[in-house]
Amino acid sequence: MRQRSRGRVAPAVVAALCTVVAVPTQARAAGEPAPYAYEPSAKPAGGTATNTDARRLEPGGTYRDSIKPGGKLFYRLELDATSNAYVSAMAVPKPGTMVGYADELKVTLQDRDGSSCSYNTARFGSAEFARPIGAYAHRTVEKDRSSCQDANTYYALIERTSAASSSSEPWELEIRHQTEPGVGAAGATEAPEDWPSSSPAPPAGEARDRRGGTSFYSATGLKDGEWRDRIKPGETLFYKVPVDWGQQLFASADLGSTAGDGYVSNALTMALYNPARGLVDSATDVSYDGKQKSSAFDPLPPVAYENRFDSSEDVNGMRFAGWYYLRVSLSPEVAKEFGPKALGLSLRLNVENDKKGAPAYKGAAGDFQVTGQDLSAAEDGLSTPTAARSDTMRLVAAAGIGAGTVLVLGLAVWTLVARRRAAAGAGAGEAAGPGAPGGAGPGHDSGAPAQYGPPAAW
């Protein structure tokens, strides 16, 4: 029994400890912004120049690739006739590379005839400094639409447009393919025309410290409230907020003051991405002169399934519940005017309204829901890797307690059996008498080796 228990518990503990060791950490030189943290499970995507050779992206998969100026990369999808499909791409130029106003990343989803199901773009705009930018494309099942509705092969196309003056180095890509189950009962097919647009009162309570992550994968969980961080010139930080059905998100960012004189136009940028990593909206860029500055998103609608039927991306993007991601970037030009030190950053988040019922999905909601675990991660400020470490340490603790219990019980049984055998041996010796065949007299060896440790049957 003990051998079987030990054989089961020990590998569980070892595996859990290996999981802890395997979780990646950010390595950087002192004073340098942390790099983008790619998802460790991401596979090479191998995008191709033509659709004929395109490799398949699996639903739920995360992939890595790179794209050159003017590049076009095709990927293959196999879609059914009921699920909504999403392909997102986050472009990650190397820090310090040159980018221009119109430098752009475009993601398109096409059918076999080359017709576009949808497309979206992300560009650097007036804030001409290298930072992660992303967009997505989707196939949405709609009863009144004829194209892109059947079960068939589809293609995701990712394109990069760059000015001649921009750096020619490839942009790294992180690509994700997700599917959303269809709904069983027919619901509303038109987006709401109005919603509460007045800014809520500032979050109550004292501001709390939270350190942002550097990617979707390492984004730090936040709940409504005021949060403090610090951001270095050239750095990009990611945060994630759980927003459920019927809830409305209001978000703003304040850049703190610092000593010195100078001016940097479009120094702070902020963008919001939905659970499919699609760009929902960008806040107004903030120029910086050493005084505190503030930026906020325009009022967004409450999360609702029918928002997907609106043509504007800021409404269309608020189409499902789940994690919404805030990306905040500070221009490296700030270091030239005010020095390389990190500046204070404050985030104010209001998540208004009680949650409503989810649509009648015909399958598991997956990423498009808010779970109790998500709420706990937001409360505790956990990212995906820190949540994994937390779960693993609980497993290690449970396995350790289990192994300890087995060991204590084993030792108790061992002691009891040993005592009973010793008592039985002494009784037999007394019954036979000194010198009798069954016993050993004083000063005589029985001829059997002394037994130490647990009984041989273990």
LUMLUM-835080 format. One line per field, with one value per residue (C-alpha): residue in three letters; chain; x, y, z. Coordinates in Angstrom, 2 decimals, decimal comma. Layout:
BEGIN
r = ALA:...
c = A:...
px = X:...
py = Y:...
pz = Z:...
//
This chain:
BEGIN
r = MET:ARG:GLN:ARG:SER:ARG:GLY:ARG:VAL:ALA:PRO:ALA:VAL:VAL:ALA:ALA:LEU:CYS:THR:VAL:VAL:ALA:VAL:PRO:THR:GLN:ALA:ARG:ALA:ALA:GLY:GLU:PRO:ALA:PRO:TYR:ALA:TYR:GLU:PRO:SER:ALA:LYS:PRO:ALA:GLY:GLY:THR:ALA:THR:ASN:THR:ASP:ALA:ARG:ARG:LEU:GLU:PRO:GLY:GLY:THR:TYR:ARG:ASP:SER:ILE:LYS:PRO:GLY:GLY:LYS:LEU:PHE:TYR:ARG:LEU:GLU:LEU:ASP:ALA:THR:SER:ASN:ALA:TYR:VAL:SER:ALA:MET:ALA:VAL:PRO:LYS:PRO:GLY:THR:MET:VAL:GLY:TYR:ALA:ASP:GLU:LEU:LYS:VAL:THR:LEU:GLN:ASP:ARG:ASP:GLY:SER:SER:CYS:SER:TYR:ASN:THR:ALA:ARG:PHE:GLY:SER:ALA:GLU:PHE:ALA:ARG:PRO:ILE:GLY:ALA:TYR:ALA:HIS:ARG:THR:VAL:GLU:LYS:ASP:ARG:SER:SER:CYS:GLN:ASP:ALA:ASN:THR:TYR:TYR:ALA:LEU:ILE:GLU:ARG:THR:SER:ALA:ALA:SER:SER:SER:SER:GLU:PRO:TRP:GLU:LEU:GLU:ILE:ARG:HIS:GLN:THR:GLU:PRO:GLY:VAL:GLY:ALA:ALA:GLY:ALA:THR:GLU:ALA:PRO:GLU:ASP:TRP:PRO:SER:SER:SER:PRO:ALA:PRO:PRO:ALA:GLY:GLU:ALA:ARG:ASP:ARG:ARG:GLY:GLY:THR:SER:PHE:TYR:SER:ALA:THR:GLY:LEU:LYS:ASP:GLY:GLU:TRP:ARG:ASP:ARG:ILE:LYS:PRO:GLY:GLU:THR:LEU:PHE:TYR:LYS:VAL:PRO:VAL:ASP:TRP:GLY:GLN:GLN:LEU:PHE:ALA:SER:ALA:ASP:LEU:GLY:SER:THR:ALA:GLY:ASP:GLY:TYR:VAL:SER:ASN:ALA:LEU:THR:MET:ALA:LEU:TYR:ASN:PRO:ALA:ARG:GLY:LEU:VAL:ASP:SER:ALA:THR:ASP:VAL:SER:TYR:ASP:GLY:LYS:GLN:LYS:SER:SER:ALA:PHE:ASP:PRO:LEU:PRO:PRO:VAL:ALA:TYR:GLU:ASN:ARG:PHE:ASP:SER:SER:GLU:ASP:VAL:ASN:GLY:MET:ARG:PHE:ALA:GLY:TRP:TYR:TYR:LEU:ARG:VAL:SER:LEU:SER:PRO:GLU:VAL:ALA:LYS:GLU:PHE:GLY:PRO:LYS:ALA:LEU:GLY:LEU:SER:LEU:ARG:LEU:ASN:VAL:GLU:ASN:ASP:LYS:LYS:GLY:ALA:PRO:ALA:TYR:LYS:GLY:ALA:ALA:GLY:ASP:PHE:GLN:VAL:THR:GLY:GLN:ASP:LEU:SER:ALA:ALA:GLU:ASP:GLY:LEU:SER:THR:PRO:THR:ALA:ALA:ARG:SER:ASP:THR:MET:ARG:LEU:VAL:ALA:ALA:ALA:GLY:ILE:GLY:ALA:GLY:THR:VAL:LEU:VAL:LEU:GLY:LEU:ALA:VAL:TRP:THR:LEU:VAL:ALA:ARG:ARG:ARG:ALA:ALA:ALA:GLY:ALA:GLY:ALA:GLY:GLU:ALA:ALA:GLY:PRO:GLY:ALA:PRO:GLY:GLY:ALA:GLY:PRO:GLY:HIS:ASP:SER:GLY:ALA:PRO:ALA:GLN:TYR:GLY:PRO:PRO:ALA:ALA:TRP
c = A:A:A:A:A:A:A:A:A:A:A:A:A:A:A:A:A:A:A:A:A:A:A:A:A:A:A:A:A:A:A:A:A:A:A:A:A:A:A:A:A:A:A:A:A:A:A:A:A:A:A:A:A:A:A:A:A:A:A:A:A:A:A:A:A:A:A:A:A:A:A:A:A:A:A:A:A:A:A:A:A:A:A:A:A:A:A:A:A:A:A:A:A:A:A:A:A:A:A:A:A:A:A:A:A:A:A:A:A:A:A:A:A:A:A:A:A:A:A:A:A:A:A:A:A:A:A:A:A:A:A:A:A:A:A:A:A:A:A:A:A:A:A:A:A:A:A:A:A:A:A:A:A:A:A:A:A:A:A:A:A:A:A:A:A:A:A:A:A:A:A:A:A:A:A:A:A:A:A:A:A:A:A:A:A:A:A:A:A:A:A:A:A:A:A:A:A:A:A:A:A:A:A:A:A:A:A:A:A:A:A:A:A:A:A:A:A:A:A:A:A:A:A:A:A:A:A:A:A:A:A:A:A:A:A:A:A:A:A:A:A:A:A:A:A:A:A:A:A:A:A:A:A:A:A:A:A:A:A:A:A:A:A:A:A:A:A:A:A:A:A:A:A:A:A:A:A:A:A:A:A:A:A:A:A:A:A:A:A:A:A:A:A:A:A:A:A:A:A:A:A:A:A:A:A:A:A:A:A:A:A:A:A:A:A:A:A:A:A:A:A:A:A:A:A:A:A:A:A:A:A:A:A:A:A:A:A:A:A:A:A:A:A:A:A:A:A:A:A:A:A:A:A:A:A:A:A:A:A:A:A:A:A:A:A:A:A:A:A:A:A:A:A:A:A:A:A:A:A:A:A:A:A:A:A:A:A:A:A:A:A:A:A:A:A:A:A:A:A:A:A:A:A:A:A:A:A:A:A:A:A:A:A:A:A:A:A:A:A:A:A:A:A:A:A:A:A:A:A:A:A:A:A:A:A:A:A:A:A:A:A:A:A:A:A:A:A:A:A:A:A:A:A:A:A:A:A:A
px = 0,00:2,70:4,61:1,49:0,66:4,20:4,29:1,20:1,89:5,56:5,17:2,29:4,47:7,42:5,21:3,73:7,15:8,33:5,31:6,37:9,89:8,61:6,60:8,56:9,95:10,87:14,64:15,95:18,91:18,63:16,68:15,35:11,63:10,50:10,02:6,72:5,89:4,74:2,52:4,84:2,53:2,52:3,48:5,21:2,46:4,41:2,33:2,63:2,66:-0,29:-3,41:-2,66:0,12:-1,48:-1,16:-4,12:-4,78:-6,57:-9,36:-8,03:-4,46:-1,88:0,87:3,98:5,27:6,95:6,13:8,31:7,37:4,83:4,40:1,26:0,77:-2,04:-3,38:-6,08:-9,20:-11,83:-15,13:-18,54:-21,84:-22,84:-19,81:-18,45:-14,72:-12,01:-8,37:-6,31:-2,76:-0,56:2,45:5,49:8,14:11,50:11,86:13,55:12,75:11,32:7,59:5,44:1,97:0,41:2,37:-0,37:-1,28:-4,35:-6,18:-8,76:-10,90:-11,77:-13,82:-12,62:-13,74:-11,59:-14,58:-13,95:-15,97:-14,51:-11,27:-9,77:-6,61:-4,34:-1,89:0,57:-1,00:0,37:2,23:5,11:7,03:7,38:4,91:2,62:-0,45:-3,13:-6,37:-8,69:-11,09:-14,16:-16,75:-20,08:-23,04:-26,05:-29,36:-29,78:-26,30:-25,44:-21,64:-19,23:-22,00:-21,45:-19,17:-16,07:-12,42:-11,58:-8,35:-6,91:-4,70:-2,29:-0,69:1,85:2,10:5,18:6,55:9,90:11,37:10,30:12,58:12,76:13,12:10,36:7,63:7,10:3,51:1,41:-1,67:-4,70:-7,68:-10,83:-14,36:-17,58:-20,46:-23,69:-26,84:-29,86:-32,66:-33,07:-32,52:-32,21:-30,58:-30,11:-27,62:-28,94:-29,14:-28,29:-26,85:-25,68:-22,93:-22,36:-19,14:-19,65:-18,32:-14,63:-13,98:-14,27:-11,42:-7,67:-5,59:-3,84:-0,59:-0,66:2,21:1,13:2,23:3,81:1,41:-2,03:-0,56:1,02:-1,65:-2,42:-5,99:-7,82:-11,30:-13,06:-11,20:-8,11:-4,76:-1,20:1,79:4,94:5,82:9,21:9,81:9,48:7,50:4,12:1,97:-1,08:-3,94:-7,16:-10,61:-13,49:-16,65:-19,79:-22,99:-24,85:-21,92:-20,40:-16,70:-15,35:-11,55:-9,08:-5,34:-3,36:0,34:2,04:4,07:7,86:10,58:12,14:11,13:10,33:7,55:6,72:3,74:1,57:3,58:0,99:-1,29:-4,00:-6,05:-8,78:-9,03:-11,89:-11,73:-10,98:-8,07:-9,85:-9,23:-12,33:-11,18:-8,18:-8,18:-6,96:-3,15:-1,69:1,14:3,42:5,16:6,06:2,63:0,10:-2,05:-5,21:-6,80:-10,04:-12,04:-15,28:-18,27:-18,67:-21,94:-22,74:-21,63:-24,42:-24,60:-26,51:-23,70:-22,13:-24,75:-23,51:-21,13:-18,85:-15,98:-16,30:-19,86:-19,28:-16,29:-18,32:-20,03:-19,22:-18,35:-14,85:-11,48:-11,07:-7,45:-5,98:-2,70:-0,80:2,40:4,81:6,99:10,77:11,10:10,09:13,53:15,26:13,25:12,77:15,25:14,88:13,16:9,70:6,72:3,67:0,66:-2,87:-5,76:-9,37:-11,85:-15,60:-17,53:-21,16:-24,42:-25,25:-24,53:-27,28:-27,94:-25,67:-26,99:-28,19:-24,92:-25,07:-21,67:-19,09:-18,60:-14,83:-13,14:-16,44:-17,66:-16,64:-16,01:-15,55:-11,88:-11,66:-13,19:-10,71:-7,80:-9,01:-9,37:-5,89:-4,15:-3,16:-1,98:-2,26:1,23:0,80:-2,61:-0,98:1,72:-0,94:-2,91:0,29:1,38:-2,05:-1,55:1,92:0,56:-2,27:0,06:2,57:-0,10:-1,26:2,26:2,89:-0,31:0,63:4,09:2,77:0,19:2,85:5,22:2,39:1,53:5,20:5,64:2,52:3,50:7,07:5,84:3,42:6,15:8,53:5,87:5,05:8,74:9,25:6,17:7,37:10,81:9,34:7,05:9,91:12,28:16,01:17,78:14,59:14,39:12,08:14,10:17,62:19,17:21,15:24,31:23,11:22,22:19,06:20,86:18,37:19,57:18,26:15,36:15,45:13,06:9,53:8,15:9,32:5,80:5,91
py = 0,00:2,45:1,84:2,46:5,67:6,95:6,17:8,29:11,25:11,86:12,31:14,74:16,86:16,69:17,58:20,52:21,79:21,47:23,53:26,27:26,21:26,27:29,48:32,17:35,24:38,58:38,99:42,47:44,72:47,29:50,34:48,78:48,31:44,69:42,98:41,69:38,40:35,94:33,07:30,10:27,66:29,70:27,60:28,72:29,78:29,66:32,14:31,79:34,24:32,52:30,86:27,59:26,68:28,19:26,25:25,64:27,57:25,52:27,07:28,11:28,13:30,88:31,26:33,29:34,63:37,73:40,03:42,27:45,65:45,07:41,49:39,38:36,19:33,65:31,15:28,52:28,05:25,31:26,78:25,26:26,94:27,92:29,29:32,82:32,88:35,39:35,79:38,46:39,62:41,72:43,27:43,87:46,09:46,12:49,02:52,01:51,12:53,80:53,75:56,27:57,76:55,48:52,32:49,76:46,20:44,81:41,54:40,17:37,04:35,78:32,98:30,71:33,23:35,96:37,88:39,64:38,48:41,38:43,28:45,69:47,75:49,20:52,03:54,10:57,44:60,62:58,73:57,70:55,38:51,59:49,74:46,70:47,32:44,82:44,13:41,23:40,00:37,84:35,67:36,47:34,21:36,38:35,06:37,91:37,58:35,22:35,33:33,74:31,71:28,12:25,42:25,69:26,62:30,25:32,25:34,80:37,38:39,57:42,53:45,16:48,60:50,71:54,02:54,06:56,00:53,36:50,59:47,58:45,08:42,45:42,93:39,97:38,69:36,96:35,42:33,86:31,98:31,72:30,51:31,54:29,04:29,86:30,66:28,41:30,94:33,86:37,16:40,80:41,47:45,21:47,05:49,47:53,07:54,73:53,93:55,82:58,19:60,39:59,70:57,97:59,30:58,56:55,17:55,23:54,31:54,77:54,07:50,71:49,56:47,08:46,28:45,88:43,07:43,41:41,44:39,85:36,76:38,60:41,32:42,05:41,55:44,64:45,27:48,61:51,16:53,35:51,69:53,04:51,95:53,42:53,44:54,00:55,85:53,34:50,90:49,29:47,89:45,61:45,21:43,17:43,80:41,28:42,80:40,67:40,77:44,04:45,75:49,02:49,85:53,37:53,74:56,61:57,01:59,79:60,38:61,91:65,11:65,31:67,93:69,57:71,47:69,99:68,90:65,60:65,42:62,28:60,89:58,55:56,24:53,94:51,28:48,81:45,25:42,80:39,10:38,10:40,60:42,87:46,62:48,27:51,88:54,14:57,02:60,47:60,58:62,72:65,24:65,80:68,88:67,62:68,41:65,73:64,71:62,65:60,64:58,64:56,51:57,90:56,22:52,66:50,68:47,96:44,51:42,95:40,21:42,48:45,07:42,95:44,18:47,79:49,05:51,09:49,18:50,75:49,38:46,23:45,29:45,22:42,07:39,56:39,11:38,24:39,88:43,35:44,46:47,93:48,71:51,82:52,98:55,84:57,38:56,88:60,59:61,35:60,12:62,74:65,59:64,44:61,61:57,81:57,47:55,94:58,25:57,75:56,18:56,00:54,03:54,70:51,95:51,87:48,70:49,75:47,74:44,29:41,43:40,10:36,62:35,21:34,37:30,83:29,48:26,01:25,14:26,11:29,89:29,53:32,93:34,73:34,69:35,90:33,10:33,15:32,43:35,54:37,67:36,28:37,00:40,59:40,95:39,58:41,23:37,99:37,57:34,28:33,09:34,22:32,54:29,37:29,61:30,13:27,07:25,02:25,95:24,92:21,59:21,23:22,01:19,53:16,86:17,54:17,18:13,97:12,58:13,53:11,84:8,65:8,71:9,18:6,42:4,14:4,67:4,00:0,70:-0,23:0,37:-1,62:-4,60:-4,58:-4,56:-7,41:-9,50:-8,80:-9,78:-12,94:-13,91:-13,39:-15,46:-18,33:-18,28:-18,44:-21,30:-23,43:-22,70:-22,05:-24,23:-25,53:-25,59:-22,63:-20,30:-18,98:-19,19:-16,45:-15,67:-17,60:-16,32:-17,63:-17,83:-15,39:-11,93:-9,06:-7,32:-3,51:-1,19:-1,94:-5,47:-7,29:-7,37:-3,57
pz = 0,00:0,90:-2,31:-4,41:-2,57:-2,77:-6,49:-7,06:-4,81:-5,56:-9,35:-8,74:-6,47:-8,88:-11,85:-9,97:-8,97:-12,56:-13,62:-11,22:-12,62:-16,20:-15,78:-17,64:-15,97:-17,42:-17,83:-18,59:-18,04:-15,28:-16,38:-19,59:-20,19:-19,98:-23,36:-24,71:-22,95:-25,60:-24,55:-23,89:-25,68:-28,91:-31,96:-35,17:-37,58:-40,84:-42,82:-46,59:-49,49:-51,21:-49,86:-51,68:-49,25:-46,15:-42,91:-40,66:-37,46:-34,79:-32,68:-29,30:-30,61:-30,16:-32,76:-33,53:-36,82:-38,24:-41,13:-43,30:-44,82:-47,57:-46,41:-46,86:-44,85:-45,38:-42,87:-43,35:-41,19:-41,22:-39,97:-39,34:-40,17:-36,62:-34,76:-34,91:-35,63:-34,73:-35,77:-34,02:-34,61:-32,35:-34,10:-31,89:-33,52:-31,78:-29,33:-30,87:-34,50:-36,75:-37,45:-39,31:-38,99:-41,62:-40,81:-40,49:-39,59:-41,36:-40,61:-43,06:-43,04:-46,53:-48,05:-50,88:-53,51:-51,98:-50,62:-47,34:-44,34:-42,33:-41,83:-39,33:-39,14:-36,48:-37,14:-35,14:-36,01:-34,48:-31,75:-33,99:-31,68:-31,69:-29,48:-29,80:-31,97:-32,88:-34,71:-35,52:-38,19:-37,68:-39,37:-37,72:-38,41:-39,39:-40,70:-43,22:-44,70:-47,55:-47,77:-45,29:-43,64:-44,70:-43,31:-45,46:-45,75:-45,00:-45,00:-42,61:-44,31:-42,32:-44,12:-43,16:-44,72:-43,91:-45,18:-46,95:-44,03:-41,50:-40,31:-42,59:-39,74:-39,44:-36,88:-34,59:-34,59:-31,94:-33,58:-31,90:-33,38:-31,26:-31,88:-30,16:-30,11:-31,87:-29,96:-29,74:-29,34:-31,72:-29,94:-30,89:-34,25:-33,91:-31,74:-29,10:-30,26:-26,95:-23,53:-20,42:-21,51:-18,46:-16,60:-13,24:-9,95:-9,32:-7,71:-3,94:-1,63:-1,66:-4,74:-4,62:-6,21:-9,11:-11,49:-15,11:-17,39:-20,81:-23,04:-23,22:-21,58:-18,64:-18,28:-14,63:-13,41:-12,10:-10,72:-10,54:-8,45:-8,69:-9,31:-9,20:-11,21:-12,75:-16,42:-18,04:-21,31:-24,15:-22,00:-22,71:-19,89:-20,12:-17,67:-17,88:-16,42:-16,25:-17,76:-17,70:-19,77:-19,23:-17,53:-18,75:-18,53:-17,98:-17,98:-17,77:-17,21:-15,53:-16,14:-13,10:-12,94:-12,84:-12,46:-15,49:-18,60:-21,96:-24,25:-25,97:-28,31:-28,24:-25,35:-23,82:-25,77:-24,46:-26,28:-25,29:-26,64:-26,20:-25,15:-28,77:-28,69:-31,14:-30,95:-29,48:-29,12:-28,62:-26,17:-27,21:-27,15:-24,37:-24,90:-21,94:-20,52:-17,07:-15,58:-14,77:-17,75:-18,12:-20,93:-21,07:-23,47:-24,84:-23,16:-24,42:-24,47:-21,94:-23,05:-25,15:-27,75:-30,16:-30,20:-32,97:-35,39:-35,19:-37,86:-35,55:-33,98:-30,53:-30,28:-32,32:-30,17:-26,93:-28,13:-25,42:-21,77:-20,62:-20,05:-21,60:-21,99:-21,46:-23,22:-22,05:-23,81:-23,04:-25,75:-25,45:-26,32:-22,72:-21,60:-23,77:-22,23:-18,63:-18,06:-18,08:-14,70:-14,48:-14,12:-11,96:-13,69:-12,31:-13,76:-12,81:-13,62:-13,15:-13,98:-13,78:-13,61:-12,33:-14,68:-16,94:-18,24:-20,95:-24,42:-25,02:-26,33:-27,88:-26,51:-23,90:-23,72:-23,27:-23,16:-23,63:-20,04:-16,59:-14,11:-10,37:-10,96:-13,17:-10,43:-7,92:-10,28:-10,67:-6,90:-6,23:-9,19:-10,88:-14,46:-16,35:-15,24:-11,62:-11,46:-12,80:-10,11:-7,45:-8,62:-8,80:-5,28:-3,99:-5,78:-4,28:-0,81:-1,19:-2,57:0,20:2,87:1,22:1,05:4,69:5,79:3,93:5,51:9,06:8,64:7,14:10,07:12,53:10,82:10,62:14,38:15,23:13,07:14,40:18,01:17,36:15,71:18,56:21,10:19,15:18,98:22,70:23,53:21,36:23,05:26,54:25,61:24,22:27,10:26,99:24,53:22,97:19,17:19,02:21,23:21,69:25,07:26,68:24,70:21,65:18,16:16,56:13,23:11,54:10,57:12,62:10,89:10,64:8,84:7,75:7,38:4,27:2,90:2,26
//
